[in-house]
């Protein structure tokens, strides 16, 4: 930065500014304008009295005024939050994810011909809402404000909050993430105890980052560190970067308005680029324009170093090598005929995963199954500009072994631009065959977000193809899966699919794209087939705990399968054979699960006795979280919740049909038209290829077609506020809120905290609440859901299917939980409205067009 030509001024990001100019730096795509940074071209005089310009940038976020309202909003293009104006803004604030930016890959415009297909390319239509996410980052450095010696260690942590998983977080934690109030700490387990920590922040540069560097200090006990997030421009060789620094600027220097720093880009000991700037905060952003071919080569090989140094009396510096973005994610691709440039339905699939080294080498493993003819080409490509011209970057064909259908090797000459495109999900892998010379299978190479599951992503996944279904299915879809069994005999799985037809979703957006199952290959026996999960997007993952010994035996022998069924192909759209060696069958593990659908989770009785969370009931020990039917009454369901046994009576729904039947083996009556004779009705505990009934995960039971029931959700028990129905034709479970009847009394009461609807009180003889009878003791505390409350505590209850009921307040009254809805005033206006998230209706003064907020789903689909 400095003067430009004979005119005094400042140069910043390829632009020239006059003396005394102020501006918000525009770093170009993909970073955009940094609205919370204000730069100033200040006048300085050189040694010979020459007038020079020097850029000083300041973070103005700390100067934002405190909003006077309770729920301020951040408007586009602004740095400071302001109070909302109007009903539409208030609705946006009241949405759970106000302020979160869900970065979906942007759709790019080009001259792609519309007569052929590359629909997987960064298309917002192909990314389901459930896959949207917000990324956070934390820079962890040594603690300097402690009497203990600080650490020189530096770590970087990334956190991703996805819409499909946010319900696992308490609402308070989501708010704290949004407000950047959470910190993460790492402590060494052995040797000299070292602690590093940092604040979790949301940063807009994360979604565009393709290169990274961790900056460390050579000083011992320095407590200094930082990270650099870098990316190339889409069309020019400009390197954008953002620095996040910790400990480099000392406390005494922070009192000064500006601290001079120097940023150097080096190759070995040679300084290639040098930037001088005055900073006031720990963040700094700049653009290095027009990298030459040597600089780009060194960037691709991980040989460039970025150094940040303070220009003060006692200078300090940190530095690090720049490499391709460091991440725990998996770079992978599913190749399907539905995503080919000319879409088809072959039932074949290709599966690939990659590993990018710091020196720019890309290792790959590819497997192909079910292709229609001989493979003629296996290539990594760009998105083609015209149908007749595919842009091939690298040819894997020489490494392809036709008998095994596999290719393995390394691509050692990736350019910096190729690494950037790889980590931006802009590359594809194409399979050309004798029958389809332009490509029979095609897939986008994209990062798979690290899930934390024990799925072996370092191993080649199980391919899922229509050709493996019995009988084979000529489908456009394909997929792959990682499967493992841990020492507790729990099954970890992760499934990725591509090419599923979404024609049926154009009008209905609520039904499942796929239903994942695991079972044994023997088509004559379906006793051991299990539902894994239903999913809407392109991924499904989870842990299956209650696996039968028979199914574990099939996994060990390689006679098990995973398949994905759809509405069109209920017997299976794609399938793959799974071989997971394990010793669970021989009871050599700590835990063995002998359960079929609703049987018990069995462990060694002696081991259960040692578990502090075990429950003892009816002369037996039960593991924490287990469910069972007690001996004293088969119309109860018991669960163990950390040494506490909770038994709930089966709650029968109110039937509206004219004829009811009470089956001998059922606790609740059923509508006569829903009941089939034993010849017509398949065994409830069996899930076969033609399921007549529904399997519900909550109670882990099969339900007859047309039957209704209140769902059982531990530890809450039976949820009276929801009613589930088995759709016999599709095998789907549909759960929705119960509609409460209108009451004529003036003071209705809720007889039990778990009751959904209020009733008119019986004046003389109030019934004894079951919740009171089930209290573990008669003392002053109350138990509601998973939590215990002391006398006089109050809270907003959380109810499954409905979330936190902010309009209802519960309190503990000497061991009895009491709940009451907020009383609303009587309105006399004619135009009454109820805003989302508000408990009471209000008078509306004028019509405003409401903003779109995330639609709340009131039903579950399994």
N, C-alpha and C positions, 0 to 999 in steps of 0.2 A: 504494500500500500504506500502511496506517496503522491508526489506531484505528477502531473501529466503534461509534457511538453513545456512551453513557455508560460502557460497559464497556470496560476496557483490554484490548487484544488486537491481533491482526493479521488483515488480510483478504488472502487470496491465492486467485486463480482463482475468485472468487465464493463462497469459503468463509471462515468465521470461526474463528480459532484463539485459544485463551487464552494468556496470558503463560507463557513457559517450555515451551510445547508444541513437539514435534518431529514431523516428518512427511516422507514422500516425496511430492513434488508430483504430483498427478494432473491432467494437462492435458486430460483427457477424450479422446474419440475425435477423431482417429485416433492421437494420440501415446501416450495411456495414462499409466501410472505411470512416473516417472523413478526407477528403483531406485538409480541411482548418484548421485542428488542428495538431500541431506538438508537440510531447511529447519528453522529455529529461530526462534521468536518471542521476541526478546530484549527486555528491559525497558530503556526509555530515558526520561529526563525532559526535558520541553520547557522553554522559556525561563521559564515561570511556575511551574515545578515540577510540572506535570501529568505523570502517568505515561502514557507512550505505548508502543506496541508497534511494533517494526520487524523486518521479515523479513530474515534472513540465510540464504543458501543456500550449501552447500558440496558440492563434488564429492568423494565419499568413495571413489572408485575407487582413488585413489593410496594409500589407507590399507589396501587389501586385503592380507591376509597372503600370503606366498609359499607356494603349495601344495607339499607334500612329494613328490608323485608326478610322473612324467614327462609324463603326459597328463591334466591337469585339465580339467574340463568346466564349462560355464556352465549352471546349471539355471534353468528359468523362474522369474521373479519374484525373482531374485537378482542382485546386482551383482558379487560376487566369484566367481571360479572355485574349485571344490572338487574334491577327488579323487573319482573315481567309486566307487560302491558296487555291486559285483556285476558279473556278466558282461555284462548288457544295456548298462550304461553304458559299459563298455570297448569294446563293439562300436560304439557310437555315436561314441566318440572316434576309433576307427581308421578310420571312414569318411572319405573324402577331403574332404568338405565339412562336417566337424564345425564347428559354430559359425556357419555361414553361414545367413542368413535369406533364403529365396527368397520374395520378396513377390509373391504372385499376387493379382490383384484380388479383393477379398472379395465373396462372394455376399450380397446384401442381401435381407432378408425383407420382403415387403409383401403386399398383397391382390391380387396379379396372378392373374387367372383362369387356371386350368390348361388351358382348352380352346383357347387360342390361343398363338401362338408368339412369343417374343422370346429365343430360346435363346442369342443372342450376347451378351446383357446380362450382363457381369461374371460369367460362369459359370465356375466352376473346372473344370467338365467340358469346356468348350470351349477351355481353355488347356492345351496339351500340356505334359508335364513338360519337354520340351526348351526351352520358352519361359520357364521359370522363371529368375530372375536375382537377383543381389545387386548393389546399387548402392553406390558409394563416392563420396566427395567430397573435394576438396582446395581449400583457400583459399591462394592464392599471393600473398605480399607481399614487399617488399624485404628483403634480408638485412641485419640490423642489427649482427651480431657480426663484421663485416669492416672492414678499414681503408679499403675503398673506400666512396664515398658511396652511401647506400642509395637505393632507388627508391621513388617514391610510387605506382607501378603496383599494381593489384590485379586478380587473375584468379580465376575459379572453374573448376575442372575436375571433370567427372563421369566415372567409370569404371563400366562394367557388366560383371560376370562372369556369363556365361550358361552353362547346363549343356551347350549344344550346342557351345560353343567353349572350355571350360575345358581340354581336352586339348592345346590349343595352348600353354598355359602350363606351364613346368616346375613340378614339385610344390613346389620350394623357394619359388617366387614366390607360389604359392597360400598357403603357410603364412605368408609375409611379409605378404601382404595381410591375412590373418586376424589377425595380430599387430600390424597397423598399423605396420610397420617400413619401408614404402616411401615415398619422397618424389618429387615431380615438380618439375622446374626449367624455367623459360622464360628465354631469353636473346635480347635484341634483336640483329638481324643487322647493322644499319647505325647510323650515328651514335654517340652516346655509349653505350657498352656498359652495359646495365642487366640485372640479374638479379633475378627473383622466384622464390620457391620455397615449397613447403608440403608437409605430410604428408598422405598418402592415408588417410582414415579411413572407417569404415562408420558410417552414422548412420541411426537408425530414422525420422527425419523425412522422409527423401528420398522414400519411396514415397507420402507423403500430400501433399507440397508442391504447391501450385497457384499461389502467388504468390512472387516472389523479389525480393531487392534486393542489389546489390553496394555495400558501404560503403567510401567512399574518404575521404582526408584532403586538405585544401587546402594543407597544409604541404608544402614541397619536401623531398625526401629523407627523408620521415617514416618509411617502413617500416611504416606502419600500414594496416590494412584489415580487412575482414570481410564476411560474408554474412548475410542474414536469409532463413530459409525459413519461409513462412507458408501457412496454410490456413484455410478457413472451416469451422465446425462443419456437420455434415450437416443439422441442422434449425433451428439458431439462428444469429443474426448475430454470432457470437463469432469473433474473429480470433486463432487460435493462432499463435505464432511462436517460433522458436528462433534465437538468435544464435550465430555462431561468430566469435570475434574474434582478431586477431593483432596484436601490437605495441602495442596500446592500453594495456595494463598493463605498465609498465616493470619491469625486473629488481629494482630497489630496492623497488618496491611489492609484489612477489610475496613478499618476506620477511614482510610484514604478513599476518596471517590473513585479513583482510577488506579489500576495496577498494570504496569506495562508487562507484556509477555511477548515471547518470540516463538513462533511455530516453524519448525524446519522439516522438510521432506528430504531424506537422505538415502543414498545407496552406498553402503559401507561407510566410509568416512567422508564421502563427497556430498556436499550440500547441493541439492537440485533446485529446491524452491525455499523461499524464506518469507515469512509474513510477520510484521510487527503490528501490535494492536494494544489498546488499553481496554482492560476488562474490569467489570465491577462484580461479576458473579462467576459461578463455577461452570457456566455454559458458554461456548463460543462456536460460531459457525462461519464457514468461508467456502469459496469455490476456487479450485486450482484449474485454470483454463488451459485448453490446448495441450494436453499431455502428448509428448512426442512418442515415437515408436519404441525407443529404448525404455522410457519411463513406463509405458504400458506393458512391455515385456517383463521388466522387473516386478511390476505390480502383480502380474499373473503368476510369477514364480515365488511370491511371498518374500521378496528380497528388499522391499522398501521399508524404511523405518520412519516413523513420525515421532518427533521430539517436541516437547513443550517445556519452555524454560522461562522463569521470571527474570525480568531485567531490573533487578534491585541490587542493593549493596551486597547482600548475601544471596546470590542466585541459587535456585533449586530447579531441578529438572526431572522429568519422567519421560520414558520413551517405550516404544514397542514396535514389533514387526506388523505389517499390514498383510492380512491373509484373506481368503474367502471367508464369508461370515461364519463365525463359530456358532454351532447350534447342536442341541441334542435331537433335533428332528431327523427323520429318515427321508432321503431323496429316493423316490420310487415312481413307478408307472404301471398302470394296468392298461394293456392294449386290447381293444375290443373291435369287433367288426362294425358296431354301431357308430364308433368314432372315426372310422376310416374316411378318407377324402370322398370316396363314393360309398356311402353306408350300405352295409349288408347284414345278413342274418346267417352266419356260418356256424355258430355254436363253439367257435374256437376262442382261445385267449392267449395273451402274452403277459408275462410278469417280469419286472425288472426292478432291481434296486442298485443304488450307487453309493460310493463314498468319495468325497472330495478331500484330498490331502492339502496341507499347507503349501506345498510346492506346485500346486495347480494340476496335479495328476488326478484323473477321475477313474476309479476302479468301478467295474460293472459286472453284474451277473444277470443273465437273461435266460428265460425258459419259455418255450412255445409248445402248446398242445392243441390238438383238434383242428389244425389248419387243413384247408380243403385240398391243397396240392403242394408240390415241392417248393420249399423256401428258396427264393432267388436273391433276396436282398434284405439286409437288416441294417438300418441306418438311423443316425441321430440327425434331426433336421430342424430347420426354422419353419415358421408358418409360411406357406408358399404365397407369393404375391399373385401368381396366376396358376391355373390348373395345370398347364402344360410344363411349368417350370417349378419343380420341387427344389428346395434349397438344402442340399445335403452338406452337413458339417463334418461328419465322421462316419466311416463305413465299418461296421462290425462284422460284416459277412465273412471275412477270412477266419474269424475266431469261432464261427458257428459250426457246431458239430451236429450234422443232420440225424444220425441215429439216436442221439439222446435228446435232441431238440434244445440244446443249451449252448450258450456262449458266455465266456468269461475272459476278462482281460483288463487292460488299462489304456486309457487315452491320455497320453503324456504331453500333448502340445495344446492344451486349451489356452486360448487368448484371453486377455482380461475381459473383453467384450463377451466372450462365450461364458465365462464364469458368472458375469453379471446376469446374462440372460438365463442361465441355468437356475440361479437362485431367485430369479423373478418369475419362475414357472413359465418361461417363454420358449422352451425347447420341447421337441417331440421325438418319439421313437416309432419308426415305421417298418412294417413287415410286408415285403412284396413277395408274391407267390406266382407260380406259372399261370394260374387262372386269373389272378388280379395283380398285374404287373405294376400298377401304380400304388397298390397297397391293399392288402386284405385286412390287416389289423393295424391300429394306430392308437397311441396313447400320449397324453401330456405328461411330461416329467415334472413332478411337483413334490414339494416338501410335505411330509406327513407329520403333523404336530405331535411332539412327544407327549405320551399319555400317562407315563408313570407305571403302566402295567408291566408285568414280568413277561411280556411277549418277546420272543427272541428275534428282534429285528435284524440282528447281524447274520441271521441265517436266511436262505432263500425261502420265500413263503410258499404256501400250498396254493397251486393254481385252481381256480374255480371256473369251470366251463360247462356250457350246455351239453357238450358231447359226453360228459360224465354222468348225466342224469339218465335214469332208466325208465322208459326208453329215452334216447338222446333227443335234445331240444335244439332246434335251429334258431338260436336267439341272437340278438344284437349285443347282448350283455356279456361281460366277463368280470372276473375279480380275482383277488388273492387274499390269503389269510395267514396270520401268524398265530400259532397255537402252542401253549406250553402247559405243563402240570407242575405245580410247585410242591414243596416238601409236605404241605398240609393236604395234598391231593385236591387242590382247587385248580380249576381250569381257567387259564387266562387266554382271551382271544381278542383279535383285532382283525376286522374284515374291511376291505376296500373294494368297491364295485365301480364299474364304468359302463356306459352304453345302455343303461336301463331306459326303456321307452317311457316317456312321460306324457304320452298322448292323452291318457285318462286324467292327467292332473290339470288339464287346461280349464276344466270347469269345476273340479272338486280338488281342493288343496289339502284336505284333511285326512285322506287315507294313506296307508303305509306304502312306501315304495317297495319295501322288502321285508321279509320275515326270515331271520336267520335261525337255523336249526342245526343240531348235531345228533348223529345217530349211528347205527351199525349198517354195514353194507349189505347184509343179508336181507333181501327184500321180503322174505317170508316171515320175518319176525320184526315187529316194530315196537316191542316192549320198551326198548331202551333209547328211544328217540326223544330228544329234549328240545324245547324251545329255548334259544339263546336270548334273542331280543328282536323287537321290531324297530325299524329305523326309517327316517325320512330322507336323509341326504345320501352321500356316497360312502359313509363310514358307519361301522357299528363296532363297539368294543365293550368289554366288561369282564366279570369274573363269575364263573358258575361254581357254586360250592357243594351243593347236595347232589353229587354224581353217584350213580349206582356202581357197584363193583363190576357188574357185567360190562357197562359202558367203559369203565377204566381199563378193563381187560381188552376190549376191542381197540382202544386207543394204543395200548401197549403192543398189540399184534399188528397194527396197521390195517385193521378191518373196520375202521370208523370213517365217517364222512361228515363234512360240513356242507350245507347247502343253503341257498337263498331262494325262497319262494316268493312269488308275486301274485297279484290278483289275476293275471292272465294265466300263469302257470303255477297253480296251487300245489302240484306235486313236485315242484322244483324247477327253477329257471336255470340255475348254475350250481354245480356241485364239485367237490374236490375230496380226494382221499387223504385221510389224516393219519400219520404215524407218530405218536408221542410216547417213547419208551418211559415206563414208570413201574414202580414196585408196589403200588397201592394195593394191588390184588392180594399180595402176600403179607400185608400188615407190617411191613418193615418201616413204615413212616409213623410220625407221631400221631397222626389222626387218620382214620379211615372212615369214609362216608358210605354207609350202606343204604342210603335212602333212595327210594324211587319217589315219585312226585311228592306225596304228602307224608312220607314216612319220616322217622326221626333221624337226626344227625347223631350218629353213634360214635362215641369215643371210649377209650379205655376207662373203666370206672375209677381206677386208682388215680389216673391222670386228672379226671374230672374233679375228684376230691381236692386236689392240690390247687385247682384254679380258683382264685378268690372271687370270681364273678359267677361261679356255679350256683344253681338253685337246687334245693333238696325238696322233693314233693312226691307224696305217695310212695315212699320208700326208695325213690330213685333220684339220682343226680341228673340235672339237665344243664347243658351248656348255655352260656349267655347268648341270647338272640334266637334260641331254638323255639319251635312251635310244637305243640302236641295236643291230642285230645285226651282229657283226663278219664280215668277209669270210672269215676263216680257219676259221670254224665257225659254221653257222647255228643250232646247238644251244647257243649262249651268248648272254647278254644283257649288254651293256656299258652303263655309265653314267659320266658325267663329274661328279665332285664336287670342285670347286675345284682344278683342275689335276691331279687324280688320277683315273686311269682304273681302274675296278673292273669286271672281267668275271666273271660268275657262270655256271657251267654250268646249263642247265635241269635242275631236279631233278624226276624223274618219281615220282609217287606209286605206292605199292604197290597193285596191283589185286587184287580178290578174286573177279572173275568167272571163269567156267570157260573162256571163249574170248576171246583177245586178238588184235588186229590192229595191225600197224605201218604206218600210212599213210606214203606216200613223202614228203609235205610236212610231216610232223610229227616232232618229236623224241621223243615219248613214245608208247608203245603205248596202245591204247584197247580198252575192252571191245567185243566183237563186236556186242552188242545196241545199243550206243550209236552205231554208225557207220551212216550212211545212204549210199545211192548218190549219185553226183553229181547225178542228176536230182532226188532228194529233198532234197538238202542245198543251201541257198542259200550264195552266196559269203560266206565268213567276214568279209571286210572290208566287207560291206554290211549296213546296218541298215534294214530296210524296215518297212512298216506291219504285216506279220505276222511278227515276228521269230521265227525258229526257231533259238534259241541265246541266248547271254548276252554282253553287252558288259561287260568288267571294266575299271575305271578304272586299276587298278594297272599292268597290262601293256598297256592300251589295245588289246586284241584281242577278237575275237569267239571264243566257245568253243561247241563243239557241245553240243546237249542231252544231259544225262546224263554229260558228261565231268567229270573231276576234275583238279585241278592245285594245286600249291603257289603261293600268291600271290607276286608280285614287288613288293617295296616298297623303292624307293631310299631311302637308300643301303645298306640292309641286304641287298639282293638277295632271293633266294628264301627265304621263311620256312618252314622245315621244320616248325615247331610248329603250322601251320595248314593245313587242307585245304579247298579251295573246290570246290563242286559247282554245275553249271548245271542249274537246274530247268527242264526243257524246256517244261512246260505254261505256266508263268508268266513265263519269261524272267528269273527272279530268280537272283542269285548268293548262295549260302549258304556262309559260311566259318565253320569251327569249329576248336577246338583238337584236336590229335592226341592220341589216347589211347595212352600208352606201354605196351608189353607188360611183363608181370612177368618178372623176371630171376632166375636160379637162383644166380648167382655172388655171392660175398660182397663184392667190391670192384668194382662196375661203374664204367666211365669214360665221359666224354663226349669223343668223338674230336675234335670241333671245337666252338669256342664257339657256332657257329650251329646245332649239332645240338639237336634238341628232346629226344630220348630218349638215355639212357645205354645202353651195350652192355657185354657181358662182354668183357674184354680178351683179345687174342690174345697169348700169352706171349712168343713169340719175334720176331714180325715186325710191329711196329706200323706202320700205314700212314702215309704222309706226308700231313699235313693240308693241304687245299687253302688254308685261311686262311694257312698259313705261306708257301705258294708265291706267294700274291697280295700279300705285303707289298711296299710300294713300295721299301723298301731293307732291308738286312740289319742295321740298327743296333738299338739297344737299345729303341726305343720300339715301342708296339703301337697298332694301329688297331682300334677296335671300334665299329661303327655309324658315326656321324658324328664321333666323337671320337678324338683321339690321346692316348695315355697314356705317361708316362715309366716307365722301369724301376722296379719295386717299387711302383708305384701300385696301389691296389685300389679297386673300385667295385661297385655293384649294377647289373647290366645292365638296359637297357630294351629290351624286345622288342615290336614291333608286335603288336597284338591282345591282348597280355597286360600291357603297361605295365612298371613297374619291378618286377623280381624281387628283393624284399627278402630272400628266403631263400637267394639265391645270391650268392656273392661271387666276383668275378673279379679277377685280378691280372696284372700285366705281368712276365713272367720272361724278360728279355733278348730282347725282340722276339716272344715267344710268349705269347699270351693263354691263361690257364688259369682254369677256373671250377670251383667246388665248392659243393654245397648244404650248408647248416648241418646238422651231425650232431645228431640228436635222441636223448635218453636213452630207455632201455627202461623202460616203465611196467608196474607190477605190479597196478594197480587194475583193477576190473571196469568202472567207469563212465568211459569215456574220451571226451573231446570235443575238437574242434578249433575254436578261436575264429577268426573271420574276421580276416585280417591277421596272424595268428601263424604262425610257421614250424612249430612242433612241437605235437603233441597234448598234452593235459593231463588230469589226473584231475579229474573234476567232483564236487564235494562234494554239491551239492543242485541240484534243478531250478529254473531261473528262466525266466520268460517273456521271451524276447529282444525287444528293441526293433526296430522296423522300420528297416532301413537301405536306402539306395539299391541296388536290384538291379543287379548287374554283368551286362552282356550279353556273352556269349561268341561272338556271331555278328554278321556284317555283312550288311546287306541292301542291294542296289543296284537 
